Amino acid sequence: MPSKKRPTRKPATSVEGREGQLVSLAIDLAEKQMQDGTASSQVISHFLKLGTVRESLEREKLTRENKLLEAKVENMVSGKKVEELYDKAIQAMKHYSGQSDHGVFDD
C-alpha cells in the first residue's frame, strides 16, 4: 500500500509560524503512528495526559492567571495616569493660588 505523501508547504516566514508548522507535522505523525499501532509509550502517554480533567483545569488556571496579570498591568498603567492627573491638578491649584514655581505650568 503506497504511503500518501502530503504536499509540502513553503516554510513560514516568522519563528512562530514555523513553530506552528512543525507542531502540526509532529501531531500528524503521532496520529499516523497511533493509527498504525507503532506509537511509542511516550507519545501515547502524552496524548492521554492531554485528555485528563487535571490538564483541563491546569489550562484554565493558566488562562485565568494570564488574565489576572493583564489586569494588573492595566491597573498599573491606569494608576500611573491617575497619579499624573493628580500632579497636574495640584500644580494647577498652586498656580491659581499664586504658589506656583516661577509661573511654570504644564498642560
N, C-alpha and C positions, 0 to 999 in steps of 0.2 A: 504494500500500500504506500504510494508516494506521499511524502510529507508536504503539507501545504506551506508554501513559503509566503510570508506576508510581505506586502510591498514595503520597501524601505522608504523611510521618510527623511527629509532633509533635517539635519540636526538643528535644534532650536538655537537661536542667537543669544539668549540670556542663560545664565547659570541656572536660574530657577526653572526655566523651560526645559533645559537639557535634563535636569534632575527629574522633572516630571516624566519625561520620555523614558528615562532609564527605569524609573519605578514602575511605569506602565509595562515595560518589557519584562521586568522581573516578576510582576504579578501574572502576566500572561504565561510565562514559563512555569511558574509554580502551579497554575491552573492545569496546564498540559501535563505536568508531572503527576499531579494528583489524579487526573483522569486516567493516565496510563498506569497508575499504581507504582510509579518509580520515585515518588517524592520522598525526601529524607524525613526522618522523625522531627528534625528541627523545623522544616517547612510546615509540616502538619501541625506541630505544636504552636507555631506562630499564628496560624490562621484559626486554630481552635481558641487561642487566647483572645483574639480579636472579637470573638463572638460571645464572650462572657459578660455577665452583668457587671462584674468588677471593672472591666475595661470600659464599659459604657459609662459607669459612674466616674471613673478617672478622667475620661474625656470631658464629661460635663463639668467636673471640678476645674479642669484646666481652662475651659471656656469661661467659667464664672470668674476665675482668678484673673484672666486676661481682661475681662470687662471691668473688674474692680480696679486693676492697675490703670486702665484707660481713664476711669472716672477720677482716680487720684491725680493723674496728670492734668486733667481738665480742671480739677479743683485748684491745683497749684497755680495754673495759668490764670484762672479767674481770680484767685486771691491776690496775685501779683497786680492784676489790673485794678482791683478794688483799692489796693494799697496806693497805687499811683494816683487814683482819683482822689483819695483822702489827702494825699500830699498836695495835690493841686488845689483842692478846696481850702486847705489850711493856708497855703501861700496866698490864695485869693483873699481870704479873710484878713490876713496880715496886711496885704496890700491896701485893701479898702479901709482898714482901721489906721493906716499910716505907720505900720510897723514893718513894712517890707524892707528887705535888704537892698538898699541903694536903688529902689524902684525897679528891680529886675523881676519880671513876671513872665513865666512860660505858659503858653496856652495849652 
